[in-house]
Amino acid sequence: MKAIALFSGGLDSTLAIKLMRDQGIEVLAININTGFGSTKDRREHMQNMCDQVGAELKIIDIQSEYLQEVLFDPKHGYGKNFNPCIDCHAKMFSVAKRIMEAEGASFLISGEVMGQRPMSQNKEALQTVLNESNCDGLLLRPMSAKMLAPTIAEINGWVDRERLEGITGRSRERQMELAKEIGLEDFESPGGGCLLTDENFSKKMVDFIKHDTFEVRDILVMKFGRHLRLSDGAKLIVGRNKEENEHLQNIENDKYYHIKTVGVPGPHAMLSKNASEADKYLATKAVLTYCKTTPENIYTLSYDEVEVQGSPFSSREEIQAFNIL
Ligand code: SF4
């Protein structure tokens, strides 16, 4: 018997897998990458969790279909920020079902705990998700199973319901107990939602779609740096520290110039390639303002390969008006 696990890398989904493995069920853990999961690469962590509970891991990239079908026109609307949680979950379940059929697996599992997240994980929301994705009866939630109606896997006797959990609510007590019992190491305490639930990230998204068509290649651009919208509508991104500078430097997206300082240390920046001359002038001044420079002097920046001269603003306050955040 084989199950497909919707796997976040978090403690709950890891424990859910373990509860299946304890009953001799083979588990393929799939992590569905919408592109908005995290600014960090969590592959290693996820692999480590799967290794500890004996599951195979597959990362499924749905970035393109997520942008086309979910993010910008969610049937069930958004949560508090730019997060279309109900539609997003439904998409994840339908992707999981697709994989279940392709892999010859018999049912799905997830680490969801009833009542843990009021918005997306209450009973009604979950039922909507299951109906929308045609997964009703197929999805077993081992962590809360005893509090839920029996699913196909339990009814058919593939899984012993008595050996599952009945956890509800926000307390993590039982999860910690289980983690200790099985000697699970290096697990993460549960984070919030994805980047789309973040207020500042959402502001950047709202600003972006007012000015440009959002594409898969833009996802990475949104994750790093200080974001500014200049007078004529160009987007300027300025790295705020070494790590962000490195990330920005590695982005390949030909909608943007890569801007580097020449002769003075400074942040890595990116500017829309369709920027007007006035916005290029502003961008040069803004980037130089984040360097150790003085307004009396002239400095050089390279826009891709082309060198441009300019001077900084007299203070960072002059840039404030352009800050998206
Ligand atoms: S928090 Fe993000 S990944 Fe999770 S359901 Fe909501 S939109 Fe989807």
py3Dmol code that shows the C-alpha trace and the ligand (Angstrom):
import py3Dmol

protein = """\
ATOM      1  CA  MET A   1       0.000   0.000   0.000  1.00  0.00           C
ATOM      2  CA  LYS A   2       1.337   3.385  -0.973  1.00  0.00           C
ATOM      3  CA  ALA A   3       0.306   6.905   0.054  1.00  0.00           C
ATOM      4  CA  ILE A   4       1.234  10.314  -1.262  1.00  0.00           C
ATOM      5  CA  ALA A   5       2.023  12.842   1.484  1.00  0.00           C
ATOM      6  CA  LEU A   6       1.636  16.553   1.022  1.00  0.00           C
ATOM      7  CA  PHE A   7       4.857  17.534   2.681  1.00  0.00           C
ATOM      8  CA  SER A   8       5.887  20.972   3.916  1.00  0.00           C
ATOM      9  CA  GLY A   9       9.032  19.889   5.735  1.00  0.00           C
ATOM     10  CA  GLY A  10       7.411  20.902   9.025  1.00  0.00           C
ATOM     11  CA  LEU A  11       6.912  18.773  12.099  1.00  0.00           C
ATOM     12  CA  ASP A  12       3.238  17.942  11.515  1.00  0.00           C
ATOM     13  CA  SER A  13       3.683  16.562   8.015  1.00  0.00           C
ATOM     14  CA  THR A  14       6.777  14.630   9.101  1.00  0.00           C
ATOM     15  CA  LEU A  15       4.858  13.029  11.974  1.00  0.00           C
ATOM     16  CA  ALA A  16       1.930  12.244   9.681  1.00  0.00           C
ATOM     17  CA  ILE A  17       4.314  10.305   7.435  1.00  0.00           C
ATOM     18  CA  LYS A  18       5.761   8.486  10.422  1.00  0.00           C
ATOM     19  CA  LEU A  19       2.278   7.376  11.516  1.00  0.00           C
ATOM     20  CA  MET A  20       1.845   5.786   8.076  1.00  0.00           C
ATOM     21  CA  ARG A  21       5.291   4.201   7.989  1.00  0.00           C
ATOM     22  CA  ASP A  22       4.534   2.633  11.387  1.00  0.00           C
ATOM     23  CA  GLN A  23       1.659   0.808   9.707  1.00  0.00           C
ATOM     24  CA  GLY A  24       3.879  -0.473   6.916  1.00  0.00           C
ATOM     25  CA  ILE A  25       2.624   1.963   4.294  1.00  0.00           C
ATOM     26  CA  GLU A  26       5.062   3.193   1.675  1.00  0.00           C
ATOM     27  CA  VAL A  27       5.057   7.000   1.472  1.00  0.00           C
ATOM     28  CA  LEU A  28       6.102   9.329  -1.307  1.00  0.00           C
ATOM     29  CA  ALA A  29       6.425  12.816   0.187  1.00  0.00           C
ATOM     30  CA  ILE A  30       5.729  15.547  -2.319  1.00  0.00           C
ATOM     31  CA  ASN A  31       6.598  19.144  -1.670  1.00  0.00           C
ATOM     32  CA  ILE A  32       4.667  21.407  -3.985  1.00  0.00           C
ATOM     33  CA  ASN A  33       6.683  24.442  -4.977  1.00  0.00           C
ATOM     34  CA  THR A  34       4.474  27.435  -5.761  1.00  0.00           C
ATOM     35  CA  GLY A  35       7.550  29.671  -5.797  1.00  0.00           C
ATOM     36  CA  PHE A  36       6.402  31.612  -2.729  1.00  0.00           C
ATOM     37  CA  GLY A  37       7.357  29.131  -0.037  1.00  0.00           C
ATOM     38  CA  SER A  38      10.403  30.746   1.438  1.00  0.00           C
ATOM     39  CA  THR A  39      13.438  32.864   0.675  1.00  0.00           C
ATOM     40  CA  LYS A  40      15.616  29.948   1.766  1.00  0.00           C
ATOM     41  CA  ASP A  41      16.367  26.720  -0.041  1.00  0.00           C
ATOM     42  CA  ARG A  42      14.780  24.093   2.215  1.00  0.00           C
ATOM     43  CA  ARG A  43      15.552  21.049   0.109  1.00  0.00           C
ATOM     44  CA  GLU A  44      18.256  19.764   2.429  1.00  0.00           C
ATOM     45  CA  HIS A  45      16.052  20.142   5.483  1.00  0.00           C
ATOM     46  CA  MET A  46      13.154  18.354   3.797  1.00  0.00           C
ATOM     47  CA  GLN A  47      15.415  15.524   2.684  1.00  0.00           C
ATOM     48  CA  ASN A  48      16.694  15.165   6.228  1.00  0.00           C
ATOM     49  CA  MET A  49      13.153  14.918   7.627  1.00  0.00           C
ATOM     50  CA  CYS A  50      12.145  12.333   5.004  1.00  0.00           C
ATOM     51  CA  ASP A  51      15.262  10.277   5.674  1.00  0.00           C
ATOM     52  CA  GLN A  52      14.428  10.167   9.378  1.00  0.00           C
ATOM     53  CA  VAL A  53      10.934   8.804   8.788  1.00  0.00           C
ATOM     54  CA  GLY A  54      11.727   6.618   5.782  1.00  0.00           C
ATOM     55  CA  ALA A  55       9.946   8.382   2.931  1.00  0.00           C
ATOM     56  CA  GLU A  56      11.043   9.269  -0.575  1.00  0.00           C
ATOM     57  CA  LEU A  57      10.942  13.012  -1.372  1.00  0.00           C
ATOM     58  CA  LYS A  58       9.897  14.650  -4.640  1.00  0.00           C
ATOM     59  CA  ILE A  59       9.651  18.386  -5.222  1.00  0.00           C
ATOM     60  CA  ILE A  60       6.927  19.293  -7.667  1.00  0.00           C
ATOM     61  CA  ASP A  61       7.233  22.648  -9.406  1.00  0.00           C
ATOM     62  CA  ILE A  62       3.849  24.224 -10.120  1.00  0.00           C
ATOM     63  CA  GLN A  63       4.969  27.865 -10.358  1.00  0.00           C
ATOM     64  CA  SER A  64       3.624  28.429 -13.815  1.00  0.00           C
ATOM     65  CA  GLU A  65       0.206  26.845 -13.269  1.00  0.00           C
ATOM     66  CA  TYR A  66      -0.015  28.570  -9.889  1.00  0.00           C
ATOM     67  CA  LEU A  67       0.349  31.997 -11.494  1.00  0.00           C
ATOM     68  CA  GLN A  68      -2.033  31.143 -14.300  1.00  0.00           C
ATOM     69  CA  GLU A  69      -4.771  29.435 -12.346  1.00  0.00           C
ATOM     70  CA  VAL A  70      -4.598  30.413  -8.687  1.00  0.00           C
ATOM     71  CA  LEU A  71      -2.810  33.544  -7.599  1.00  0.00           C
ATOM     72  CA  PHE A  72      -4.482  36.355  -9.464  1.00  0.00           C
ATOM     73  CA  ASP A  73      -8.096  35.249  -9.586  1.00  0.00           C
ATOM     74  CA  PRO A  74      -8.831  32.960  -6.657  1.00  0.00           C
ATOM     75  CA  LYS A  75     -12.423  31.771  -6.589  1.00  0.00           C
ATOM     76  CA  HIS A  76     -12.487  31.909  -2.795  1.00  0.00           C
ATOM     77  CA  GLY A  77     -10.649  35.194  -2.497  1.00  0.00           C
ATOM     78  CA  TYR A  78      -7.636  36.117  -0.433  1.00  0.00           C
ATOM     79  CA  GLY A  79      -6.824  35.829   3.252  1.00  0.00           C
ATOM     80  CA  LYS A  80      -5.581  38.844   5.164  1.00  0.00           C
ATOM     81  CA  ASN A  81      -2.829  39.529   2.618  1.00  0.00           C
ATOM     82  CA  PHE A  82      -2.105  38.251  -0.916  1.00  0.00           C
ATOM     83  CA  ASN A  83      -2.639  34.648   0.181  1.00  0.00           C
ATOM     84  CA  PRO A  84      -5.313  32.706  -1.710  1.00  0.00           C
ATOM     85  CA  CYS A  85      -5.207  29.890   0.859  1.00  0.00           C
ATOM     86  CA  ILE A  86      -8.360  27.972  -0.023  1.00  0.00           C
ATOM     87  CA  ASP A  87      -7.680  27.936  -3.770  1.00  0.00           C
ATOM     88  CA  CYS A  88      -4.022  27.231  -3.103  1.00  0.00           C
ATOM     89  CA  HIS A  89      -4.828  24.206  -0.970  1.00  0.00           C
ATOM     90  CA  ALA A  90      -7.307  22.940  -3.527  1.00  0.00           C
ATOM     91  CA  LYS A  91      -4.633  23.235  -6.219  1.00  0.00           C
ATOM     92  CA  MET A  92      -2.141  21.352  -4.061  1.00  0.00           C
ATOM     93  CA  PHE A  93      -4.612  18.542  -3.447  1.00  0.00           C
ATOM     94  CA  SER A  94      -5.478  18.219  -7.114  1.00  0.00           C
ATOM     95  CA  VAL A  95      -1.766  18.077  -7.987  1.00  0.00           C
ATOM     96  CA  ALA A  96      -1.311  15.432  -5.285  1.00  0.00           C
ATOM     97  CA  LYS A  97      -4.195  13.409  -6.688  1.00  0.00           C
ATOM     98  CA  ARG A  98      -2.641  13.578 -10.150  1.00  0.00           C
ATOM     99  CA  ILE A  99       0.598  12.198  -8.717  1.00  0.00           C
ATOM    100  CA  MET A 100      -1.259   9.559  -6.725  1.00  0.00           C
ATOM    101  CA  GLU A 101      -2.774   8.209  -9.930  1.00  0.00           C
ATOM    102  CA  ALA A 102       0.515   8.358 -11.829  1.00  0.00           C
ATOM    103  CA  GLU A 103       2.374   6.591  -9.005  1.00  0.00           C
ATOM    104  CA  GLY A 104      -0.240   3.908  -8.476  1.00  0.00           C
ATOM    105  CA  ALA A 105      -0.751   5.070  -4.884  1.00  0.00           C
ATOM    106  CA  SER A 106      -4.070   4.560  -3.126  1.00  0.00           C
ATOM    107  CA  PHE A 107      -4.653   7.618  -0.955  1.00  0.00           C
ATOM    108  CA  LEU A 108      -3.319  10.973   0.190  1.00  0.00           C
ATOM    109  CA  ILE A 109      -2.144  12.156   3.565  1.00  0.00           C
ATOM    110  CA  SER A 110      -1.361  15.585   4.959  1.00  0.00           C
ATOM    111  CA  GLY A 111      -0.096  16.900   8.270  1.00  0.00           C
ATOM    112  CA  GLU A 112      -3.018  19.228   8.780  1.00  0.00           C
ATOM    113  CA  VAL A 113      -4.224  19.564  12.325  1.00  0.00           C
ATOM    114  CA  MET A 114      -7.818  20.617  12.877  1.00  0.00           C
ATOM    115  CA  GLY A 115      -8.247  24.072  14.335  1.00  0.00           C
ATOM    116  CA  GLN A 116      -4.588  24.985  14.160  1.00  0.00           C
ATOM    117  CA  ARG A 117      -4.945  27.776  11.641  1.00  0.00           C
ATOM    118  CA  PRO A 118      -8.347  29.366  11.813  1.00  0.00           C
ATOM    119  CA  MET A 119      -8.397  30.701   8.259  1.00  0.00           C
ATOM    120  CA  SER A 120      -7.317  27.784   6.126  1.00  0.00           C
ATOM    121  CA  GLN A 121      -7.624  24.760   8.289  1.00  0.00           C
ATOM    122  CA  ASN A 122     -11.057  24.934   9.840  1.00  0.00           C
ATOM    123  CA  LYS A 123     -13.480  22.142   9.029  1.00  0.00           C
ATOM    124  CA  GLU A 124     -15.528  24.113   6.532  1.00  0.00           C
ATOM    125  CA  ALA A 125     -12.494  25.387   4.614  1.00  0.00           C
ATOM    126  CA  LEU A 126     -11.026  21.914   4.419  1.00  0.00           C
ATOM    127  CA  GLN A 127     -14.275  20.465   3.136  1.00  0.00           C
ATOM    128  CA  THR A 128     -14.369  23.143   0.429  1.00  0.00           C
ATOM    129  CA  VAL A 129     -10.806  22.256  -0.508  1.00  0.00           C
ATOM    130  CA  LEU A 130     -11.638  18.545  -0.724  1.00  0.00           C
ATOM    131  CA  ASN A 131     -14.739  19.142  -2.856  1.00  0.00           C
ATOM    132  CA  GLU A 132     -12.929  21.485  -5.213  1.00  0.00           C
ATOM    133  CA  SER A 133     -10.078  19.057  -5.762  1.00  0.00           C
ATOM    134  CA  ASN A 134     -12.276  15.921  -5.948  1.00  0.00           C
ATOM    135  CA  CYS A 135     -10.321  14.459  -3.064  1.00  0.00           C
ATOM    136  CA  ASP A 136     -13.196  13.845  -0.654  1.00  0.00           C
ATOM    137  CA  GLY A 137     -12.589  10.554   1.109  1.00  0.00           C
ATOM    138  CA  LEU A 138      -9.117  10.188  -0.374  1.00  0.00           C
ATOM    139  CA  LEU A 139      -7.328  12.481   2.034  1.00  0.00           C
ATOM    140  CA  LEU A 140      -6.377  11.045   5.379  1.00  0.00           C
ATOM    141  CA  ARG A 141      -5.116  13.504   7.990  1.00  0.00           C
ATOM    142  CA  PRO A 142      -3.382  11.185  10.442  1.00  0.00           C
ATOM    143  CA  MET A 143      -2.732  13.897  13.039  1.00  0.00           C
ATOM    144  CA  SER A 144      -6.460  14.659  13.520  1.00  0.00           C
ATOM    145  CA  ALA A 145      -7.975  11.484  12.049  1.00  0.00           C
ATOM    146  CA  LYS A 146      -9.855  10.394  15.170  1.00  0.00           C
ATOM    147  CA  MET A 147     -11.738  13.689  15.186  1.00  0.00           C
ATOM    148  CA  LEU A 148     -12.716  13.375  11.532  1.00  0.00           C
ATOM    149  CA  ALA A 149     -15.034  11.122   9.537  1.00  0.00           C
ATOM    150  CA  PRO A 150     -13.325   7.892   8.421  1.00  0.00           C
ATOM    151  CA  THR A 151     -11.695   8.099   4.997  1.00  0.00           C
ATOM    152  CA  ILE A 152     -11.389   5.457   2.276  1.00  0.00           C
ATOM    153  CA  ALA A 153      -8.071   4.205   3.680  1.00  0.00           C
ATOM    154  CA  GLU A 154      -9.654   3.580   7.097  1.00  0.00           C
ATOM    155  CA  ILE A 155     -12.941   2.170   5.773  1.00  0.00           C
ATOM    156  CA  ASN A 156     -11.082  -0.309   3.559  1.00  0.00           C
ATOM    157  CA  GLY A 157      -8.851  -1.349   6.446  1.00  0.00           C
ATOM    158  CA  TRP A 158      -5.601  -0.209   4.763  1.00  0.00           C
ATOM    159  CA  VAL A 159      -4.938   1.894   7.842  1.00  0.00           C
ATOM    160  CA  ASP A 160      -5.820   1.165  11.456  1.00  0.00           C
ATOM    161  CA  ARG A 161      -7.686   4.256  12.619  1.00  0.00           C
ATOM    162  CA  GLU A 162      -7.023   3.405  16.255  1.00  0.00           C
ATOM    163  CA  ARG A 163      -3.306   3.979  15.749  1.00  0.00           C
ATOM    164  CA  LEU A 164      -3.806   7.489  14.401  1.00  0.00           C
ATOM    165  CA  GLU A 165      -4.020  10.724  16.379  1.00  0.00           C
ATOM    166  CA  GLY A 166      -6.903  12.997  17.382  1.00  0.00           C
ATOM    167  CA  ILE A 167      -5.058  16.292  17.803  1.00  0.00           C
ATOM    168  CA  THR A 168      -6.947  19.568  17.517  1.00  0.00           C
ATOM    169  CA  GLY A 169      -6.046  23.180  18.213  1.00  0.00           C
ATOM    170  CA  ARG A 170      -2.912  25.165  18.549  1.00  0.00           C
ATOM    171  CA  SER A 171      -1.143  23.409  21.390  1.00  0.00           C
ATOM    172  CA  ARG A 172       1.993  21.651  20.165  1.00  0.00           C
ATOM    173  CA  GLU A 173       2.234  19.397  23.211  1.00  0.00           C
ATOM    174  CA  ARG A 174       1.269  16.101  21.574  1.00  0.00           C
ATOM    175  CA  GLN A 175       3.439  16.813  18.516  1.00  0.00           C
ATOM    176  CA  MET A 176       6.472  17.433  20.743  1.00  0.00           C
ATOM    177  CA  GLU A 177       5.750  14.226  22.628  1.00  0.00           C
ATOM    178  CA  LEU A 178       5.597  12.243  19.371  1.00  0.00           C
ATOM    179  CA  ALA A 179       8.799  13.851  18.078  1.00  0.00           C
ATOM    180  CA  LYS A 180      10.539  12.858  21.292  1.00  0.00           C
ATOM    181  CA  GLU A 181       9.174   9.304  21.179  1.00  0.00           C
ATOM    182  CA  ILE A 182      10.581   8.704  17.710  1.00  0.00           C
ATOM    183  CA  GLY A 183      13.818  10.633  18.354  1.00  0.00           C
ATOM    184  CA  LEU A 184      13.223  13.079  15.520  1.00  0.00           C
ATOM    185  CA  GLU A 185      16.080  15.561  15.203  1.00  0.00           C
ATOM    186  CA  ASP A 186      16.481  19.041  13.715  1.00  0.00           C
ATOM    187  CA  PHE A 187      12.796  19.590  13.083  1.00  0.00           C
ATOM    188  CA  GLU A 188      11.592  23.139  12.705  1.00  0.00           C
ATOM    189  CA  SER A 189       9.032  24.802  14.890  1.00  0.00           C
ATOM    190  CA  PRO A 190       6.089  25.579  12.659  1.00  0.00           C
ATOM    191  CA  GLY A 191       6.416  28.796  10.712  1.00  0.00           C
ATOM    192  CA  GLY A 192       3.506  30.878   9.547  1.00  0.00           C
ATOM    193  CA  GLY A 193       2.225  30.640   6.015  1.00  0.00           C
ATOM    194  CA  CYS A 194       4.162  31.297   2.819  1.00  0.00           C
ATOM    195  CA  LEU A 195       5.490  34.676   1.668  1.00  0.00           C
ATOM    196  CA  LEU A 196       2.051  35.583   0.357  1.00  0.00           C
ATOM    197  CA  THR A 197       0.789  35.819   3.940  1.00  0.00           C
ATOM    198  CA  ASP A 198       3.431  38.447   4.710  1.00  0.00           C
ATOM    199  CA  GLU A 199       2.105  41.997   4.731  1.00  0.00           C
ATOM    200  CA  ASN A 200       5.215  43.591   3.221  1.00  0.00           C
ATOM    201  CA  PHE A 201       5.598  40.941   0.549  1.00  0.00           C
ATOM    202  CA  SER A 202       1.943  41.408  -0.363  1.00  0.00           C
ATOM    203  CA  LYS A 203       2.434  45.168  -0.747  1.00  0.00           C
ATOM    204  CA  LYS A 204       5.199  44.472  -3.256  1.00  0.00           C
ATOM    205  CA  MET A 205       2.910  42.109  -5.163  1.00  0.00           C
ATOM    206  CA  VAL A 206       0.072  44.648  -5.289  1.00  0.00           C
ATOM    207  CA  ASP A 207       2.497  47.311  -6.507  1.00  0.00           C
ATOM    208  CA  PHE A 208       4.022  44.979  -9.101  1.00  0.00           C
ATOM    209  CA  ILE A 209       0.783  44.012 -10.792  1.00  0.00           C
ATOM    210  CA  LYS A 210      -0.211  47.666 -11.130  1.00  0.00           C
ATOM    211  CA  HIS A 211       2.827  48.184 -13.355  1.00  0.00           C
ATOM    212  CA  ASP A 212       3.724  44.927 -15.052  1.00  0.00           C
ATOM    213  CA  THR A 213       2.563  41.422 -15.930  1.00  0.00           C
ATOM    214  CA  PHE A 214       3.779  39.057 -13.261  1.00  0.00           C
ATOM    215  CA  GLU A 215       5.658  36.030 -14.597  1.00  0.00           C
ATOM    216  CA  VAL A 216       7.440  33.052 -13.055  1.00  0.00           C
ATOM    217  CA  ARG A 217      10.790  34.762 -13.594  1.00  0.00           C
ATOM    218  CA  ASP A 218       9.611  37.669 -11.418  1.00  0.00           C
ATOM    219  CA  ILE A 219       9.059  35.540  -8.311  1.00  0.00           C
ATOM    220  CA  LEU A 220      12.721  35.523  -7.319  1.00  0.00           C
ATOM    221  CA  VAL A 221      13.052  39.262  -7.902  1.00  0.00           C
ATOM    222  CA  MET A 222      10.352  39.852  -5.269  1.00  0.00           C
ATOM    223  CA  LYS A 223      12.189  37.983  -2.545  1.00  0.00           C
ATOM    224  CA  PHE A 224      15.245  40.115  -1.945  1.00  0.00           C
ATOM    225  CA  GLY A 225      16.222  43.739  -1.459  1.00  0.00           C
ATOM    226  CA  ARG A 226      14.582  47.072  -0.805  1.00  0.00           C
ATOM    227  CA  HIS A 227      11.961  47.728  -3.493  1.00  0.00           C
ATOM    228  CA  LEU A 228      11.318  51.199  -4.880  1.00  0.00           C
ATOM    229  CA  ARG A 229       8.942  52.487  -7.535  1.00  0.00           C
ATOM    230  CA  LEU A 230      10.431  55.503  -9.290  1.00  0.00           C
ATOM    231  CA  SER A 231       8.601  58.567 -10.677  1.00  0.00           C
ATOM    232  CA  ASP A 232       7.953  57.229 -14.178  1.00  0.00           C
ATOM    233  CA  GLY A 233       7.094  53.733 -12.943  1.00  0.00           C
ATOM    234  CA  ALA A 234      10.422  51.852 -13.141  1.00  0.00           C
ATOM    235  CA  LYS A 235      11.179  49.323 -10.432  1.00  0.00           C
ATOM    236  CA  LEU A 236      14.432  49.652  -8.526  1.00  0.00           C
ATOM    237  CA  ILE A 237      15.673  46.957  -6.170  1.00  0.00           C
ATOM    238  CA  VAL A 238      18.632  47.580  -3.859  1.00  0.00           C
ATOM    239  CA  GLY A 239      20.296  44.842  -1.802  1.00  0.00           C
ATOM    240  CA  ARG A 240      20.231  45.549   1.941  1.00  0.00           C
ATOM    241  CA  ASN A 241      23.075  43.306   2.999  1.00  0.00           C
ATOM    242  CA  LYS A 242      25.722  40.950   1.675  1.00  0.00           C
ATOM    243  CA  GLU A 243      23.371  37.995   1.467  1.00  0.00           C
ATOM    244  CA  GLU A 244      20.741  39.935  -0.485  1.00  0.00           C
ATOM    245  CA  ASN A 245      23.408  41.380  -2.800  1.00  0.00           C
ATOM    246  CA  GLU A 246      24.538  37.848  -3.604  1.00  0.00           C
ATOM    247  CA  HIS A 247      21.007  36.671  -4.294  1.00  0.00           C
ATOM    248  CA  LEU A 248      20.262  39.664  -6.534  1.00  0.00           C
ATOM    249  CA  GLN A 249      23.522  39.221  -8.409  1.00  0.00           C
ATOM    250  CA  ASN A 250      22.549  35.670  -9.335  1.00  0.00           C
ATOM    251  CA  ILE A 251      19.134  36.536 -10.732  1.00  0.00           C
ATOM    252  CA  GLU A 252      18.794  36.062 -14.472  1.00  0.00           C
ATOM    253  CA  ASN A 253      15.866  38.123 -15.657  1.00  0.00           C
ATOM    254  CA  ASP A 254      16.285  40.225 -18.752  1.00  0.00           C
ATOM    255  CA  LYS A 255      13.548  42.648 -17.699  1.00  0.00           C
ATOM    256  CA  TYR A 256      16.196  44.229 -15.452  1.00  0.00           C
ATOM    257  CA  TYR A 257      19.594  45.858 -15.590  1.00  0.00           C
ATOM    258  CA  HIS A 258      22.082  44.685 -13.008  1.00  0.00           C
ATOM    259  CA  ILE A 259      23.644  47.755 -11.418  1.00  0.00           C
ATOM    260  CA  LYS A 260      27.030  47.629  -9.719  1.00  0.00           C
ATOM    261  CA  THR A 261      29.180  50.350  -8.206  1.00  0.00           C
ATOM    262  CA  VAL A 262      32.575  50.991  -9.800  1.00  0.00           C
ATOM    263  CA  GLY A 263      35.462  52.023  -7.573  1.00  0.00           C
ATOM    264  CA  VAL A 264      33.400  52.321  -4.366  1.00  0.00           C
ATOM    265  CA  PRO A 265      31.864  49.518  -2.379  1.00  0.00           C
ATOM    266  CA  GLY A 266      28.085  49.468  -2.569  1.00  0.00           C
ATOM    267  CA  PRO A 267      24.959  47.364  -2.841  1.00  0.00           C
ATOM    268  CA  HIS A 268      23.917  45.320  -5.829  1.00  0.00           C
ATOM    269  CA  ALA A 269      20.836  46.806  -7.508  1.00  0.00           C
ATOM    270  CA  MET A 270      18.436  46.032 -10.344  1.00  0.00           C
ATOM    271  CA  LEU A 271      16.368  48.425 -12.443  1.00  0.00           C
ATOM    272  CA  SER A 272      13.600  47.818 -15.010  1.00  0.00           C
ATOM    273  CA  LYS A 273      15.137  47.884 -18.468  1.00  0.00           C
ATOM    274  CA  ASN A 274      12.258  49.979 -19.778  1.00  0.00           C
ATOM    275  CA  ALA A 275      13.099  52.776 -17.288  1.00  0.00           C
ATOM    276  CA  SER A 276      12.851  56.324 -18.644  1.00  0.00           C
ATOM    277  CA  GLU A 277      15.969  58.518 -18.660  1.00  0.00           C
ATOM    278  CA  ALA A 278      14.525  60.395 -15.672  1.00  0.00           C
ATOM    279  CA  ASP A 279      14.092  57.130 -13.730  1.00  0.00           C
ATOM    280  CA  LYS A 280      17.619  56.021 -14.653  1.00  0.00           C
ATOM    281  CA  TYR A 281      18.897  59.312 -13.299  1.00  0.00           C
ATOM    282  CA  LEU A 282      16.912  58.763 -10.080  1.00  0.00           C
ATOM    283  CA  ALA A 283      18.088  55.166  -9.809  1.00  0.00           C
ATOM    284  CA  THR A 284      21.717  56.208 -10.108  1.00  0.00           C
ATOM    285  CA  LYS A 285      21.274  58.805  -7.375  1.00  0.00           C
ATOM    286  CA  ALA A 286      19.370  56.392  -5.151  1.00  0.00           C
ATOM    287  CA  VAL A 287      21.914  53.570  -5.450  1.00  0.00           C
ATOM    288  CA  LEU A 288      24.794  55.974  -4.770  1.00  0.00           C
ATOM    289  CA  THR A 289      22.957  57.235  -1.681  1.00  0.00           C
ATOM    290  CA  TYR A 290      23.254  53.720  -0.217  1.00  0.00           C
ATOM    291  CA  CYS A 291      27.063  53.856  -0.672  1.00  0.00           C
ATOM    292  CA  LYS A 292      29.729  55.690   1.301  1.00  0.00           C
ATOM    293  CA  THR A 293      29.576  58.721  -0.972  1.00  0.00           C
ATOM    294  CA  THR A 294      29.143  62.483  -0.727  1.00  0.00           C
ATOM    295  CA  PRO A 295      26.787  64.596  -2.872  1.00  0.00           C
ATOM    296  CA  GLU A 296      29.676  66.876  -3.934  1.00  0.00           C
ATOM    297  CA  ASN A 297      31.429  64.091  -5.821  1.00  0.00           C
ATOM    298  CA  ILE A 298      30.722  62.157  -8.982  1.00  0.00           C
ATOM    299  CA  TYR A 299      30.783  58.359  -9.026  1.00  0.00           C
ATOM    300  CA  THR A 300      30.402  55.581 -11.575  1.00  0.00           C
ATOM    301  CA  LEU A 301      27.874  52.784 -11.747  1.00  0.00           C
ATOM    302  CA  SER A 302      27.671  50.061 -14.348  1.00  0.00           C
ATOM    303  CA  TYR A 303      24.267  49.235 -15.843  1.00  0.00           C
ATOM    304  CA  ASP A 304      25.017  45.771 -17.188  1.00  0.00           C
ATOM    305  CA  GLU A 305      28.131  46.687 -19.187  1.00  0.00           C
ATOM    306  CA  VAL A 306      27.439  50.410 -19.663  1.00  0.00           C
ATOM    307  CA  GLU A 307      28.992  52.902 -17.256  1.00  0.00           C
ATOM    308  CA  VAL A 308      26.935  55.832 -15.968  1.00  0.00           C
ATOM    309  CA  GLN A 309      28.070  58.779 -13.808  1.00  0.00           C
ATOM    310  CA  GLY A 310      26.130  60.460 -11.020  1.00  0.00           C
ATOM    311  CA  SER A 311      26.019  61.805  -7.483  1.00  0.00           C
ATOM    312  CA  PRO A 312      24.033  60.674  -4.474  1.00  0.00           C
ATOM    313  CA  PHE A 313      21.107  62.495  -2.876  1.00  0.00           C
ATOM    314  CA  SER A 314      22.096  64.513   0.160  1.00  0.00           C
ATOM    315  CA  SER A 315      20.207  62.108   2.448  1.00  0.00           C
ATOM    316  CA  ARG A 316      18.270  58.840   2.374  1.00  0.00           C
ATOM    317  CA  GLU A 317      15.134  60.785   3.259  1.00  0.00           C
ATOM    318  CA  GLU A 318      14.960  61.992  -0.322  1.00  0.00           C
ATOM    319  CA  ILE A 319      14.423  58.394  -1.433  1.00  0.00           C
ATOM    320  CA  GLN A 320      11.665  57.678   1.084  1.00  0.00           C
ATOM    321  CA  ALA A 321       8.873  58.716  -1.266  1.00  0.00           C
ATOM    322  CA  PHE A 322       9.849  55.946  -3.706  1.00  0.00           C
ATOM    323  CA  ASN A 323       9.966  53.154  -1.169  1.00  0.00           C
ATOM    324  CA  ILE A 324       7.371  50.459  -1.647  1.00  0.00           C
ATOM    325  CA  LEU A 325       8.482  49.287   1.769  1.00  0.00           C
TER     326      LEU A 325
END
"""
ligand_1 = """\
8
SF4
S -0.121 30.021 3.267
Fe 0.602 30.197 1.153
S 1.153 28.100 0.586
Fe -0.133 27.949 2.401
S -2.226 27.685 1.605
Fe -1.922 29.878 1.969
S -1.247 30.672 -0.003
Fe -0.961 28.449 -0.077
"""
view = py3Dmol.view(width=600, height=400)
view.addModel(protein, "pdb")
view.setStyle({"model": 0}, {"cartoon": {"style": "trace"}})
view.addModel(ligand_1, "xyz")
view.setStyle({"model": 1}, {"stick": {}})
view.zoomTo()
view.show()
